[in-house]
Structure formats: C-alpha cells, structure tokens
Amino acid sequence: MLSTLDRLIPTTALRQLGPADSPRVTNMELFFDLVYVFSIIQLSHFLLAHESWLGALEAVTLFAAVWWAWNYTAWATNWLNPDHASGRMLMAVLMGCALLMAVAMPEAYGSRAGLFVGAYVAMALIRAGYMALVFRGQRMGQNYAQLCAWSAISGAFWIAGALLPEQRVWLWIVAVLLDYAAPYLGFWLPNLGATPMQSWPLRGLHLLERNQQVFIIALGESVLLLGGLLVEHPLHADVMAAAGLGFLLILSLWWIYFVHLSEAGEHGFAHSADHTRMARAGLAYAHGVMVCGAIVVAVAIEMIVAHPLEAVHTPVALIAAAGPAIFLAGSALFHRVMAQKLPLAYLGAVLALVVWAGLCLTLHLNGLWLAAGVLAVMLALAGLGHKGAHHAG
C-alpha cells in the first residue's frame, strides 16, 4: 500500500524551494483557470436571470462556493508543483470538478443541485485529502487533514441542501459560513486543537499573482458580455454611448486595481514576515469580494447597454451601484491589510454611488445617466483615490 501511495502521491510532488525563493506560476495553473472563465460567465448569467432579492442571495451563495474552490486550489499550488506528473493529475481532476460545477450552475437550485454539490464537495475532499497525504509525516499533513475534516462537515450541509429543496438556500448558506469561518477558527477539532497560522508557511507573492490573474478573468467577463451585446444589437448612437460608458467603467476597475492596489500588495508581502495571515485576509477574503464586485459590474453593463434609454428601475439601479461598491469594499479591505491604512476615498465613493443610484430612481433618469454618474465616481477615484489612500489612516 505504501508503495502504491509513493507512486500516486509522492512527496517529491511538492515544490522544492529555497528559503528566499517564490514559486513561479505554471502553465498548468493558467490552464486550470480557463474553467473559471466559463464559471464567471455562468454566474453573471444566473444573476441576470434572477433579478430579485432571493436571486441575489442564491447567486452570492453560488459565487462563494466557486470562489472558495478556486482559492483553496491556488493555496495548494503554493506548495504543490503542478508540473509534477502527480500534481498535474490532481489539477486535471480538480479542473473537471470545477467544470461540472459551472455546468450545473443555471439549475443549481433545481434539477442539477446534486451535480453542483457533488462536484464541489468532491473537489474539496480530493484536494485536502491529497495534500494531507503528500505532506505525510509533516505538520502540514495534519493541517490539511483537519481542513479535510471541516470540508466534510460543511459538505454534509451542502448535501442536505441538495436533498431538501425547500431548505436548500438556507442549508447552503450554513455550509458557506462553515467553509469561510474554518480558517479563522484554525480548523479546530476536538482533541487536536487548532492549526496556528505560523504552521502554514506561505509564499505570498505567488498567491498575489494568482489572485491578479483571476481578477483579470473577472474583468474579461465584462468585455465578453459587452462585445456579445454589440454583436447582437444594432449599433445606434444610444447603444454605442452606453457601450462606451461600460468600457470606461471596466477600465476604471482595472486602473484602481493594478495601479493603486497591486503596488500595495507587492510592498506588503515584500516587507512582512507573516505572509499567511496577510494572504488570508487580503487575498482569500478581500479578493473574493473584489472579484464578486467585478462580476456584478459586468451584469450592470449588460442591463444598461441592452436598454440605455429606458428609465431605470430598482434592480438596475441597485446592481449598477452594488457592483462598483462591492469592488471598492474589497479594495478597501485589501489596502487596510497590506498597507495598514484605510483609504477613506473608497468609502466616500461607495456613498456617492448609493446616492447617485437613489437620485436616478427618484428622478426617473435613464440608463445612460445612471452609467455616466457611476463612471464619474469611479474615474474620480482612479485619479484621486491613490492620493487619498496615502493620506488615510
């Protein structure tokens, strides 16, 4: 049995790094990310098809699962070599699970609930189980074994939700809360205790680069939706104006992220000895919020470009304000973690977005006015936010 384990999951599948080395991002990791292009498209289409409070809650729950599946895989490849034959095998299996999750997403609360849950739970248990075995004999092996146990606990709630349609969304919310709370509780188990953060020796710059790549994928969904709309619609002046506003809004998110935030992230990891704690708050959580915001922005652009001259109704106004606001909330958290400063300009921009969306609803303004105001706030922040971030604290 040990011989078989050594062949299938050899300890040599771990990255061999010196004390000062940072793992490089491999082609296998980028190949794995291709599934998330499809997953993000599915998420945005789900939200477009469910314009209600319940639909938004369901979409957030699905996003939480999709993000956590990607996030835990990115963390695993900080230690695992995806170019090793065994590492490639694991990544291929996880990629297949992620693809099944995406395929199931449109009917995740209906006929394909079992497929979505089965793929998600299998992905969690296979990944954590593999990592526990590849780290056998080391403290990280115990850490991953405890993570695997927590995945099994949350998995019970995911499966219960698939089996009980009337309670599905609430059981899945409990499952999400368990998944997201587990790292903060140190994957505590009776008789074993918690796993201290210092026992997870992370290389933060590798994980930062992986998060930057998935954020680009999220922005890419906005470009795909925008391009698809322009292909399908007559290119009248109102449509082109809305498309131009949408394109500039995408650009403003890119600018704020890569011009304002990336430097803070790189500086934070370069000058901190506690990469694991920074990565947990600044990448696992803050980046999840930013990616969620980018997806909601894509939905807002689609809704406005499809009907640019119609008076905005409540779902459009809420989504148009919520997308950038969610992104900025995640950005503020990221900057707070990395630079130990709270960018007050970001919080002011969130307030401005809420006020403008309310005015558009009250005055019955059309989508072009709504988009122009949102864009004005984001462009002002792109130009002034960096200065505000440096002076806030």
C-alpha positions as CSV (number, residue, x, y, z in Angstrom):
1,M,0.0,0.0,0.0
2,L,2.8,2.4,0.9
3,S,4.5,1.6,-2.5
4,T,1.2,2.5,-4.3
5,L,0.9,5.7,-2.3
6,D,4.5,6.6,-3.2
7,R,3.8,6.1,-6.9
8,L,0.5,8.0,-6.9
9,I,1.2,10.8,-4.4
10,P,5.0,11.0,-4.0
11,T,6.3,13.6,-1.6
12,T,8.5,14.8,-4.5
13,A,5.4,16.4,-5.9
14,L,5.9,19.3,-3.5
15,R,7.8,22.3,-4.8
16,Q,11.4,22.3,-4.0
17,L,12.2,25.9,-3.0
18,G,15.0,27.7,-1.1
19,P,14.3,30.0,1.8
20,A,14.2,33.1,-0.3
21,D,12.5,31.6,-3.4
22,S,9.0,32.4,-4.6
23,P,7.0,29.8,-6.6
24,R,6.5,30.6,-10.2
25,V,3.1,30.4,-11.8
26,T,3.0,27.4,-14.1
27,N,1.1,26.8,-17.3
28,M,-1.0,24.1,-15.6
29,E,-2.3,26.8,-13.1
30,L,-3.2,29.1,-16.0
31,F,-4.8,26.1,-17.8
32,F,-6.9,25.4,-14.7
33,D,-8.1,29.0,-14.7
34,L,-9.7,28.5,-18.1
35,V,-12.6,26.7,-16.3
36,Y,-13.2,29.9,-14.3
37,V,-13.8,31.9,-17.5
38,F,-16.8,29.7,-18.0
39,S,-17.8,29.7,-14.3
40,I,-17.8,33.5,-14.2
41,I,-20.0,33.7,-17.3
42,Q,-22.4,31.3,-15.7
43,L,-22.5,33.3,-12.5
44,S,-23.3,36.6,-14.4
45,H,-26.0,34.9,-16.5
46,F,-27.5,33.4,-13.3
47,L,-27.8,36.9,-11.8
48,L,-29.2,38.3,-15.0
49,A,-31.9,35.6,-14.9
50,H,-32.8,36.1,-11.2
51,E,-33.4,39.8,-10.6
52,S,-34.8,39.6,-7.1
53,W,-33.5,39.6,-3.5
54,L,-33.7,35.8,-3.4
55,G,-32.0,35.5,-6.7
56,A,-29.2,37.8,-5.5
57,L,-28.8,35.7,-2.3
58,E,-28.7,32.5,-4.4
59,A,-26.1,34.0,-6.7
60,V,-23.9,35.1,-3.8
61,T,-24.1,31.6,-2.4
62,L,-23.0,30.1,-5.7
63,F,-20.2,32.6,-6.1
64,A,-19.0,31.8,-2.5
65,A,-18.6,28.2,-3.5
66,V,-17.0,28.9,-6.8
67,W,-14.5,31.4,-5.2
68,W,-13.6,29.1,-2.4
69,A,-13.0,26.2,-4.7
70,W,-10.6,28.3,-6.7
71,N,-9.0,29.9,-3.7
72,Y,-8.2,26.7,-1.9
73,T,-6.7,25.3,-5.2
74,A,-4.5,28.4,-5.5
75,W,-3.3,28.0,-1.9
76,A,-2.5,24.3,-2.6
77,T,-0.3,25.1,-5.6
78,N,1.8,27.4,-3.4
79,W,3.3,24.1,-2.0
80,L,2.4,21.6,-4.7
81,N,4.3,21.5,-8.0
82,P,1.6,21.5,-10.7
83,D,4.3,20.5,-13.3
84,H,5.0,17.2,-11.5
85,A,3.1,14.3,-13.0
86,S,1.1,13.7,-9.8
87,G,0.4,17.4,-9.4
88,R,-0.9,17.5,-13.0
89,M,-3.2,14.6,-12.3
90,L,-4.7,16.4,-9.2
91,M,-5.1,19.6,-11.2
92,A,-6.9,17.8,-14.0
93,V,-9.3,16.2,-11.6
94,L,-10.0,19.5,-9.8
95,M,-10.5,21.1,-13.2
96,G,-13.1,18.5,-14.1
97,C,-14.9,19.1,-10.9
98,A,-14.9,22.9,-11.4
99,L,-16.3,22.4,-14.9
100,L,-19.2,20.2,-13.6
101,M,-19.9,23.0,-11.0
102,A,-20.2,25.5,-13.8
103,V,-22.3,23.3,-16.0
104,A,-24.7,22.7,-13.1
105,M,-25.0,26.4,-12.1
106,P,-28.0,27.5,-14.1
107,E,-30.1,24.8,-12.4
108,A,-28.1,24.6,-9.2
109,Y,-31.3,25.4,-7.2
110,G,-33.3,23.0,-9.4
111,S,-32.6,19.8,-11.2
112,R,-28.8,20.0,-11.1
113,A,-28.4,20.6,-7.4
114,G,-26.9,17.2,-6.8
115,L,-24.4,17.7,-9.7
116,F,-23.3,21.1,-8.3
117,V,-22.9,19.9,-4.7
118,G,-21.3,16.6,-5.7
119,A,-18.6,18.4,-7.8
120,Y,-17.9,21.0,-5.1
121,V,-17.7,18.5,-2.2
122,A,-15.6,16.1,-4.2
123,M,-13.3,18.9,-5.2
124,A,-12.8,19.9,-1.6
125,L,-12.3,16.4,-0.2
126,I,-10.0,15.3,-3.0
127,R,-7.8,18.4,-2.8
128,A,-7.5,18.4,1.0
129,G,-7.0,14.6,1.2
130,Y,-4.3,14.7,-1.5
131,M,-2.5,17.5,0.3
132,A,-2.7,15.7,3.6
133,L,-1.1,12.6,2.0
134,V,1.6,14.5,0.0
135,F,2.6,16.2,3.3
136,R,2.6,12.9,5.2
137,G,4.9,13.0,8.2
138,Q,4.9,16.8,8.3
139,R,2.9,19.3,10.3
140,M,1.2,20.5,7.1
141,G,-0.1,17.0,6.7
142,Q,-2.1,17.3,9.9
143,N,-3.2,20.8,8.9
144,Y,-4.7,19.6,5.7
145,A,-6.2,16.6,7.4
146,Q,-8.1,19.0,9.7
147,L,-9.1,21.1,6.7
148,C,-10.4,17.9,5.1
149,A,-12.5,17.2,8.2
150,W,-14.0,20.7,8.1
151,S,-14.8,20.2,4.4
152,A,-16.6,17.0,5.3
153,I,-18.6,18.8,7.9
154,S,-19.6,21.6,5.6
155,G,-20.2,19.0,2.9
156,A,-22.9,17.4,5.0
157,F,-24.8,20.7,4.8
158,W,-24.2,21.1,1.1
159,I,-25.6,17.5,0.5
160,A,-28.5,18.1,2.9
161,G,-29.4,21.2,0.8
162,A,-29.4,19.2,-2.4
163,L,-31.7,16.7,-0.8
164,L,-34.1,19.2,0.8
165,P,-35.2,21.7,-1.9
166,E,-37.4,23.8,0.3
167,Q,-34.5,24.4,2.7
168,R,-31.8,24.4,0.1
169,V,-30.7,28.0,0.1
170,W,-30.5,28.2,3.9
171,L,-28.6,25.0,4.3
172,W,-26.2,26.1,1.7
173,I,-25.7,29.4,3.5
174,V,-24.8,27.5,6.6
175,A,-22.3,25.4,4.5
176,V,-20.7,28.6,3.1
177,L,-20.4,30.1,6.6
178,L,-18.7,26.9,7.8
179,D,-16.3,26.9,4.9
180,Y,-15.4,30.6,5.3
181,A,-15.1,30.5,9.1
182,A,-12.9,27.4,9.2
183,P,-9.6,29.2,8.6
184,Y,-10.3,31.8,11.2
185,L,-11.1,29.0,13.7
186,G,-7.8,27.3,12.7
187,F,-9.7,24.2,11.6
188,W,-10.2,23.4,15.3
189,L,-11.2,19.8,16.1
190,P,-11.7,18.1,19.5
191,N,-8.6,16.6,21.0
192,L,-6.5,18.1,18.2
193,G,-7.0,21.8,18.7
194,A,-6.4,24.5,16.1
195,T,-3.7,24.8,13.4
196,P,-1.7,28.0,14.1
197,M,-1.2,30.4,11.2
198,Q,2.5,30.1,11.5
199,S,2.3,26.4,10.7
200,W,1.1,27.3,7.1
201,P,4.4,28.6,5.6
202,L,3.1,30.5,2.6
203,R,4.9,32.4,-0.2
204,G,2.7,35.4,-0.6
205,L,3.9,36.9,-3.9
206,H,2.9,33.7,-5.8
207,L,-0.6,33.8,-4.4
208,L,-0.9,37.5,-5.1
209,E,0.0,36.9,-8.7
210,R,-2.7,34.1,-8.9
211,N,-5.3,36.4,-7.5
212,Q,-4.3,39.1,-10.0
213,Q,-4.8,36.6,-12.8
214,V,-8.3,35.6,-11.6
215,F,-9.3,39.2,-11.3
216,I,-8.3,39.7,-15.0
217,I,-10.7,36.8,-15.8
218,A,-13.5,38.5,-13.9
219,L,-12.9,41.7,-15.9
220,G,-12.8,39.6,-19.0
221,E,-16.4,38.6,-18.4
222,S,-17.4,42.3,-18.7
223,V,-15.6,42.5,-22.0
224,L,-17.2,39.3,-23.3
225,L,-20.7,40.5,-22.3
226,L,-20.2,43.9,-23.8
227,G,-18.8,42.5,-27.1
228,G,-21.6,40.0,-27.3
229,L,-24.2,42.7,-26.9
230,L,-22.7,44.9,-29.6
231,V,-22.6,41.9,-32.0
232,E,-26.3,41.3,-31.4
233,H,-27.7,44.8,-31.3
234,P,-28.0,47.5,-34.0
235,L,-25.2,50.0,-33.3
236,H,-27.4,53.0,-32.7
237,A,-26.0,56.1,-31.0
238,D,-27.6,55.3,-27.6
239,V,-26.2,51.7,-27.6
240,M,-22.7,52.9,-28.6
241,A,-22.8,55.6,-25.9
242,A,-23.8,53.0,-23.3
243,A,-21.1,50.7,-24.5
244,G,-18.5,53.4,-24.3
245,L,-19.5,54.2,-20.7
246,G,-19.3,50.4,-19.9
247,F,-15.9,50.1,-21.5
248,L,-14.6,53.0,-19.5
249,L,-16.1,51.6,-16.3
250,I,-14.2,48.3,-16.9
251,L,-11.0,50.3,-17.5
252,S,-11.6,52.2,-14.2
253,L,-11.7,49.0,-12.3
254,W,-8.6,47.8,-13.9
255,W,-6.9,51.1,-13.2
256,I,-7.8,51.1,-9.5
257,Y,-6.8,47.5,-9.0
258,F,-3.5,47.4,-10.9
259,V,-2.3,51.0,-10.4
260,H,-3.5,51.6,-6.9
261,L,-3.6,48.2,-5.2
262,S,-1.0,46.0,-6.8
263,E,1.9,48.1,-5.5
264,A,0.5,48.0,-2.0
265,G,0.2,44.2,-2.2
266,E,3.7,43.6,-3.5
267,H,5.1,46.0,-1.0
268,G,3.2,44.4,1.9
269,F,4.4,40.9,1.1
270,A,7.9,42.0,0.4
271,H,8.2,43.7,3.9
272,S,6.2,41.3,6.0
273,A,7.3,38.0,7.6
274,D,3.7,36.9,8.2
275,H,2.6,36.1,4.6
276,T,0.0,33.6,5.7
277,R,-2.1,36.0,7.9
278,M,-1.9,38.7,5.2
279,A,-2.9,36.3,2.5
280,R,-5.9,35.0,4.4
281,A,-7.5,38.4,4.9
282,G,-6.1,40.3,1.9
283,L,-6.4,37.5,-0.8
284,A,-8.8,34.8,0.3
285,Y,-11.4,37.2,1.6
286,A,-10.7,40.7,0.2
287,H,-10.0,39.4,-3.3
288,G,-13.2,37.3,-3.2
289,V,-15.2,40.5,-2.6
290,M,-13.4,42.3,-5.4
291,V,-14.0,39.5,-7.9
292,C,-17.7,39.4,-6.9
293,G,-17.9,43.2,-7.5
294,A,-16.4,42.8,-10.9
295,I,-19.0,40.1,-11.9
296,V,-21.8,42.4,-10.7
297,V,-20.4,45.3,-12.8
298,A,-20.5,43.0,-15.8
299,V,-24.2,42.3,-15.2
300,A,-24.9,46.1,-14.7
301,I,-23.2,46.9,-18.0
302,E,-25.3,44.3,-19.8
303,M,-28.5,45.6,-18.4
304,I,-27.8,49.2,-19.3
305,V,-26.4,48.6,-22.8
306,A,-29.5,46.4,-23.6
307,H,-31.9,49.3,-22.6
308,P,-29.9,52.6,-22.5
309,L,-32.8,55.0,-22.9
310,E,-35.3,53.3,-20.6
311,A,-35.9,54.9,-17.1
312,V,-34.0,52.8,-14.7
313,H,-35.9,50.5,-12.4
314,T,-34.9,49.3,-9.0
315,P,-32.9,46.1,-9.9
316,V,-30.8,48.1,-12.5
317,A,-30.1,50.9,-10.1
318,L,-29.2,48.5,-7.3
319,I,-26.9,46.4,-9.4
320,A,-25.2,49.4,-11.1
321,A,-24.3,50.8,-7.6
322,A,-23.7,47.5,-5.9
323,G,-21.1,46.2,-8.4
324,P,-18.5,49.1,-8.0
325,A,-19.4,49.4,-4.3
326,I,-18.7,45.7,-3.6
327,F,-15.4,46.0,-5.6
328,L,-14.4,49.1,-3.6
329,A,-15.3,47.4,-0.3
330,G,-12.9,44.6,-1.1
331,S,-10.3,47.0,-2.3
332,A,-10.5,49.0,1.0
333,L,-10.1,45.8,3.0
334,F,-7.2,44.7,0.8
335,H,-5.4,48.1,1.3
336,R,-6.1,48.0,5.0
337,V,-4.5,44.6,5.3
338,M,-1.5,45.3,3.1
339,A,-0.7,48.9,3.9
340,Q,-2.3,49.2,7.4
341,K,-4.2,52.2,6.1
342,L,-7.9,52.6,5.3
343,P,-8.5,54.5,2.1
344,L,-11.3,56.9,3.0
345,A,-11.7,58.0,-0.6
346,Y,-13.0,54.5,-1.4
347,L,-15.6,54.7,1.3
348,G,-16.7,58.1,0.1
349,A,-17.0,56.7,-3.4
350,V,-19.3,54.0,-2.1
351,L,-21.6,56.6,-0.5
352,A,-21.6,58.6,-3.7
353,L,-22.6,55.6,-5.7
354,V,-25.5,54.9,-3.4
355,V,-26.7,58.5,-3.5
356,W,-26.5,58.7,-7.3
357,A,-28.4,55.4,-7.8
358,G,-31.1,56.7,-5.5
359,L,-31.3,60.0,-7.4
360,C,-31.6,58.2,-10.7
361,L,-34.6,56.2,-9.3
362,T,-36.3,59.2,-7.8
363,L,-35.9,61.4,-10.9
364,H,-36.7,58.5,-13.4
365,L,-33.4,59.0,-15.3
366,N,-32.4,56.6,-18.0
367,G,-29.6,54.1,-18.1
368,L,-27.2,56.4,-19.8
369,W,-27.4,58.9,-16.9
370,L,-27.0,56.1,-14.4
371,A,-23.9,54.8,-16.1
372,A,-22.4,58.2,-16.6
373,G,-22.7,59.0,-12.9
374,V,-21.3,55.7,-11.8
375,L,-18.4,56.2,-14.2
376,A,-17.8,59.7,-13.0
377,V,-17.4,58.4,-9.4
378,M,-15.0,55.7,-10.5
379,L,-12.9,57.9,-12.7
380,A,-12.6,60.5,-9.9
381,L,-11.4,57.7,-7.6
382,A,-9.0,56.4,-10.2
383,G,-7.5,59.8,-10.4
384,L,-7.6,60.8,-6.8
385,G,-8.0,57.6,-4.8
386,H,-4.3,56.8,-4.7
387,K,-3.6,60.1,-3.0
388,G,-6.5,59.6,-0.7
389,A,-5.2,56.1,0.2
390,H,-1.8,57.5,1.1
391,H,-3.3,60.2,3.4
392,A,-5.9,58.0,5.1
393,G,-5.1,56.1,8.2
